[in-house]
Amino acid sequence: MAVPAEPSKVSKVAITIDHAFVVRFVHALDERLTDAETYLTELDAAIGDADHGTNMTRGLHAAVIDLEAAPDRGVAAGFAGVGRSLIRAIGGASGPLYGTVFATLGRTLPQDGAVDARAFAAGLREALHAVQRLGAAVVGDKTMVDAIAPGVTELERRLGHGDDLAAALDAATRAARGGAKATTPLRARKGRASYLGVRSEGHQDPGASSSALVFDALHAAATSPGTAADPLLP
């Protein structure tokens, strides 16, 4: 698998996090997961049930259909709808975990109007906490937390330094990709992979890998409505 190109740097511009942003994000993530389906399934075949790619693709296809069928509901309601779609459509542990991410955004983001970058970052931090409570996972357990945690931390750090949302998500995507890659030598301590013990070492975690694509899709949504999917993987 070729090493992916890093997200491009963008000039400082104001990004509106509104319902249109949610729609762009869901389409971008759907495209990225479709491109990554085989690779994610191969990763999962090594330490899981060999269905992560197909499950995630099915879930995002459902989210796209549900979102396009609904009127402009606002940011919080839009993300909450994505969470419900993923819980319904994805099997195994990934459905509740990914559903929790977006359902938490739906609960914690302002319910009316556009959302500013700092409020969005705070919502992602709460989503991380919710996933950790549900899965009882911390960084180093070889789970999706290993990508989400550094991604959220870098997003907060860059926003705190005055970066705009697109630039901060660019950096957050890099951090999430790095976190996913860093799971390769780890021994899994949570989930089905933990039953493999030492045999789980040497394999990149599929959940962390798909979580890095979430940040990449957020970056795409913040960059331009027409950003094409990166066919390469974190």
Secondary structure, DSSP 8 states (H G I E B T S, - for coil): ----------------BSHHHHHHHHHHHHHHHHHHHHHHHHHHHHHS-S-HHHHHHHHHHHHHHHHHHS----HHHHHHHHHHHHHHH--TTHHHHHHHHHHHHHHHS-SSS-B-HHHHHHHHHHHHHHHHHHHT--TTSSSTHHHHHHHHHHHHHHHHTT--HHHHHHHHHHHHHHHHHTTTT----SSGGGGGGGGGTTS--HHHHHHHHHHHHHHHHHH-TT-----S--
